[in-house]
Amino acid sequence: MPKALCLTGMVIAIVVFLLFLLDLIVKVPFQRADPIMDVVFVLCAGTLGFISWMTFREQD
């Protein structure tokens, strides 16, 4: 079960990362409502992905 949660965290991180990076670059989903929010969400998604990856590697 912990491996499934790590993989779920990585998938969610990838989706959020791509969604807000696309908004920052091409103004697709949210018409770049707030660029600072886009940057913060991209950073948070990267952090979540990194933490999920490190935890996944520690699993037996």
TORTOR-622328 format. One record per atom (N, C-alpha, C, CB): atom name; x, y, z. Coordinates in pm, 1 decimal, m for minus. Glycine has a CB too. Layout:
REM residues N
SITE|atomo|east|north|up
SITE|CA|X|Y|Z
...
REM end
This chain:
REM residues 60
SITE|atomo|east|north|up
SITE|N|80.2|m121.2|0.0
SITE|CA|0.0|0.0|0.0
SITE|C|84.5|127.7|0.0
SITE|CB|m91.2|m0.2|119.3
SITE|N|194.9|134.8|76.5
SITE|CA|274.6|258.4|73.0
SITE|C|331.7|289.8|m65.5
SITE|CB|388.0|248.6|172.5
SITE|N|367.0|185.4|m142.8
SITE|CA|418.2|211.3|m277.8
SITE|C|310.1|273.7|m365.5
SITE|CB|469.8|81.1|m342.0
SITE|N|186.5|227.8|m348.8
SITE|CA|76.2|283.8|m427.0
SITE|C|53.9|430.7|m391.1
SITE|CB|m53.1|203.0|m403.7
SITE|N|68.8|464.3|m264.2
SITE|CA|51.9|604.0|m223.6
SITE|C|165.3|691.3|m277.9
SITE|CB|45.9|614.7|m70.3
SITE|N|286.5|636.7|m281.2
SITE|CA|398.8|711.6|m339.1
SITE|C|376.9|735.4|m488.3
SITE|CB|531.6|636.1|m316.4
SITE|N|332.3|632.8|m558.7
SITE|CA|305.4|647.8|m702.1
SITE|C|191.4|746.6|m726.3
SITE|CB|271.2|511.5|m765.0
SITE|N|89.6|741.8|m642.3
SITE|CA|m21.4|837.2|m654.3
SITE|C|27.3|979.7|m633.1
SITE|CB|m132.6|804.0|m553.3
SITE|N|114.4|998.7|m534.8
SITE|CA|171.8|1130.9|m511.5
SITE|C|251.3|1180.4|m630.4
SITE|CB|259.7|1128.6|m389.3
SITE|N|327.1|1090.3|m693.4
SITE|CA|405.0|1129.9|m811.6
SITE|C|314.6|1165.5|m928.5
SITE|CB|500.6|1017.7|m852.5
SITE|N|208.6|1088.4|m948.0
SITE|CA|115.7|1117.1|m1058.0
SITE|C|46.3|1251.4|m1035.6
SITE|CB|10.6|1004.3|m1071.6
SITE|N|2.6|1276.1|m913.6
SITE|CA|m62.2|1404.1|m882.1
SITE|C|35.4|1518.7|m901.3
SITE|CB|m116.6|1404.2|m737.7
SITE|N|159.9|1499.9|m859.6
SITE|CA|261.8|1604.2|m876.7
SITE|C|284.4|1634.9|m1024.2
SITE|CB|394.0|1561.5|m811.1
SITE|N|289.2|1531.6|m1107.2
SITE|CA|309.7|1552.4|m1250.8
SITE|C|192.2|1627.3|m1312.6
SITE|CB|329.8|1418.0|m1322.1
SITE|N|70.4|1589.3|m1275.3
SITE|CA|m48.7|1655.3|m1330.9
SITE|C|m53.3|1802.4|m1290.6
SITE|CB|m177.1|1583.7|m1283.9
SITE|N|m31.4|1830.5|m1162.3
SITE|CA|m34.7|1969.8|m1114.9
SITE|C|78.4|2050.0|m1178.2
SITE|CB|m24.1|1975.4|m960.4
SITE|N|198.0|1989.7|m1187.0
SITE|CA|312.3|2056.3|m1247.7
SITE|C|282.7|2095.8|m1392.3
SITE|CB|435.3|1966.0|m1241.7
SITE|N|233.0|2001.1|m1471.0
SITE|CA|203.5|2029.7|m1610.9
SITE|C|90.5|2130.4|m1627.2
SITE|CB|168.6|1902.3|m1683.1
SITE|N|m12.3|2118.5|m1543.9
SITE|CA|m127.5|2208.2|m1553.3
SITE|C|m86.7|2353.6|m1530.8
SITE|CB|m234.7|2167.7|m1452.0
SITE|N|m11.4|2378.0|m1424.2
SITE|CA|24.1|2516.2|m1392.9
SITE|C|141.1|2566.6|m1476.3
SITE|CB|57.4|2528.9|m1246.2
SITE|N|228.4|2476.8|m1522.3
SITE|CA|333.8|2520.0|m1613.7
SITE|C|274.4|2560.3|m1748.8
SITE|CB|438.4|2408.0|m1632.2
SITE|N|175.4|2484.4|m1795.4
SITE|CA|106.7|2523.0|m1919.2
SITE|C|36.5|2656.6|m1903.1
SITE|CB|5.6|2415.5|m1960.5
SITE|N|m24.7|2679.5|m1787.7
SITE|CA|m91.2|2807.1|m1764.5
SITE|C|10.4|2920.2|m1763.1
SITE|CB|m169.7|2804.1|m1632.8
SITE|N|126.5|2894.9|m1706.1
SITE|CA|228.6|2998.6|m1700.0
SITE|C|285.8|3029.8|m1837.7
SITE|CB|339.9|2956.6|m1606.1
SITE|N|302.2|2927.6|m1920.0
SITE|CA|366.8|2946.5|m2051.2
SITE|C|267.0|2985.5|m2160.1
SITE|CB|439.5|2818.8|m2092.5
SITE|N|155.9|2910.6|m2171.6
SITE|CA|65.8|2927.6|m2285.5
SITE|C|m70.2|2986.3|m2249.5
SITE|CB|45.7|2796.4|m2352.4
SITE|N|m96.2|3008.3|m2121.5
SITE|CA|m225.0|3062.2|m2074.4
SITE|C|m343.6|2973.1|m2112.6
SITE|CB|m246.4|3202.1|m2131.1
SITE|N|m324.9|2839.2|m2106.0
SITE|CA|m431.9|2751.7|m2152.6
SITE|C|m544.5|2732.1|m2051.7
SITE|CB|m375.0|2619.3|m2188.4
SITE|N|m525.7|2667.2|m1937.0
SITE|CA|m644.7|2634.8|m1858.2
SITE|C|m703.6|2752.1|m1780.1
SITE|CB|m611.9|2525.9|m1763.3
SITE|N|m622.5|2841.3|m1725.2
SITE|CA|m675.5|2946.2|m1637.0
SITE|C|m653.3|3087.6|m1688.9
SITE|CB|m613.3|2933.9|m1501.7
SITE|N|m608.2|3104.1|m1809.6
SITE|CA|m579.6|3233.5|m1871.5
SITE|C|m486.6|3319.2|m1784.9
SITE|CB|m709.8|3308.5|m1897.6
SITE|N|m388.6|3252.5|m1720.7
SITE|CA|m286.0|3317.6|m1638.4
SITE|C|m347.2|3420.4|m1544.0
SITE|CB|m181.1|3384.9|m1727.3
SITE|N|m435.8|3371.0|m1456.9
SITE|CA|m502.9|3458.1|m1361.3
SITE|C|m403.6|3525.2|m1266.8
SITE|CB|m605.4|3379.1|m1281.5
SITE|N|m305.5|3447.8|m1217.4
SITE|CA|m205.1|3502.9|m1127.5
SITE|C|m72.9|3427.5|m1149.0
SITE|CB|m252.0|3493.0|m978.2
SITE|N|23.8|3490.2|m1212.7
SITE|CA|150.0|3421.0|m1241.4
SITE|C|225.2|3377.3|m1115.6
SITE|CB|239.2|3510.5|m1324.0
SITE|N|214.3|3453.4|m1007.8
SITE|CA|282.0|3414.2|m883.9
SITE|C|223.8|3283.5|m831.5
SITE|CB|269.6|3525.3|m777.0
SITE|N|92.5|3268.3|m840.0
SITE|CA|28.5|3143.9|m798.0
SITE|C|75.8|3027.2|m885.1
SITE|CB|m125.2|3157.2|m804.8
SITE|N|91.6|3051.0|m1013.3
SITE|CA|141.1|2946.3|m1103.1
SITE|C|280.8|2900.7|m1062.1
SITE|CB|142.5|2996.5|m1248.2
SITE|N|367.4|2995.6|m1032.5
SITE|CA|504.4|2961.9|m993.2
SITE|C|504.8|2884.6|m861.5
SITE|CB|590.2|3089.5|m980.5
SITE|N|423.8|2928.1|m766.4
SITE|CA|417.4|2860.2|m636.7
SITE|C|366.3|2717.9|m653.3
SITE|CB|327.4|2937.9|m539.1
SITE|N|264.0|2697.8|m733.4
SITE|CA|211.5|2563.4|m754.0
SITE|C|310.7|2474.4|m828.3
SITE|CB|80.6|2569.8|m830.4
SITE|N|385.3|2529.7|m922.6
SITE|CA|487.7|2451.9|m992.2
SITE|C|595.7|2408.7|m893.6
SITE|CB|549.6|2533.7|m1108.3
SITE|N|638.5|2499.2|m807.0
SITE|CA|738.8|2464.4|m706.0
SITE|C|686.6|2360.1|m606.9
SITE|CB|782.6|2589.8|m630.7
SITE|N|562.0|2375.7|m564.1
SITE|CA|503.2|2278.7|m470.6
SITE|C|487.2|2141.3|m536.4
SITE|CB|366.5|2329.1|m420.0
SITE|N|448.5|2138.7|m662.1
SITE|CA|435.7|2011.4|m732.0
SITE|C|571.7|1944.9|m749.5
SITE|CB|369.1|2031.8|m868.0
SITE|N|673.4|2023.0|m777.8
SITE|CA|808.5|1967.9|m787.1
SITE|C|854.9|1910.8|m654.0
SITE|CB|906.1|2074.7|m834.2
SITE|N|824.3|1980.1|m546.3
SITE|CA|859.9|1931.8|m412.5
SITE|C|785.1|1804.0|m378.9
SITE|CB|830.4|2038.8|m306.9
SITE|N|656.8|1799.1|m409.0
SITE|CA|579.0|1677.7|m384.0
SITE|C|632.8|1560.4|m465.2
SITE|CB|431.0|1701.2|m417.0
SITE|N|667.4|1585.7|m591.4
SITE|CA|722.9|1479.9|m674.7
SITE|C|855.4|1429.4|m620.4
SITE|CB|740.7|1528.9|m816.6
SITE|N|941.0|1520.5|m575.6
SITE|CA|1070.3|1481.8|m519.9
SITE|C|1053.8|1400.3|m392.2
SITE|CB|1155.0|1605.6|m492.2
SITE|N|967.1|1445.4|m303.5
SITE|CA|944.0|1373.6|m177.9
SITE|C|883.6|1236.8|m205.3
SITE|CB|852.0|1454.6|m84.8
SITE|N|790.5|1228.6|m297.9
SITE|CA|729.6|1099.4|m332.0
SITE|C|833.4|1005.0|m391.9
SITE|CB|612.6|1118.9|m430.8
SITE|N|920.2|1057.1|m477.7
SITE|CA|1023.8|973.7|m539.7
SITE|C|1122.7|922.7|m435.2
SITE|CB|1098.4|1052.8|m648.8
SITE|N|1165.8|1009.1|m344.1
SITE|CA|1260.3|967.0|m241.0
SITE|C|1197.7|862.5|m148.0
SITE|CB|1307.9|1088.5|m159.7
SITE|N|1071.5|879.9|m113.5
SITE|CA|1003.4|781.8|m29.4
SITE|C|982.2|650.9|m102.8
SITE|CB|869.8|836.3|18.3
SITE|N|951.1|657.4|m231.4
SITE|CA|933.7|535.6|m311.6
SITE|C|1064.0|455.3|m318.2
SITE|CB|886.2|571.4|m454.4
SITE|N|1175.9|525.4|m330.1
SITE|CA|1304.4|454.8|m335.9
SITE|C|1341.3|389.5|m202.3
SITE|CB|1414.6|551.4|m377.6
SITE|N|1289.7|441.6|m91.1
SITE|CA|1321.0|384.8|39.9
SITE|C|1236.1|262.7|73.1
SITE|CB|1302.6|489.4|146.7
SITE|N|1129.3|240.8|m3.0
SITE|CA|1042.3|125.6|24.1
SITE|C|1114.1|m3.6|m10.3
SITE|CB|910.6|136.2|m55.6
SITE|N|1085.0|m108.8|67.1
SITE|CA|1147.2|m241.3|41.3
SITE|C|1082.3|m313.3|m73.1
SITE|CB|1140.2|m328.9|164.8
REM end
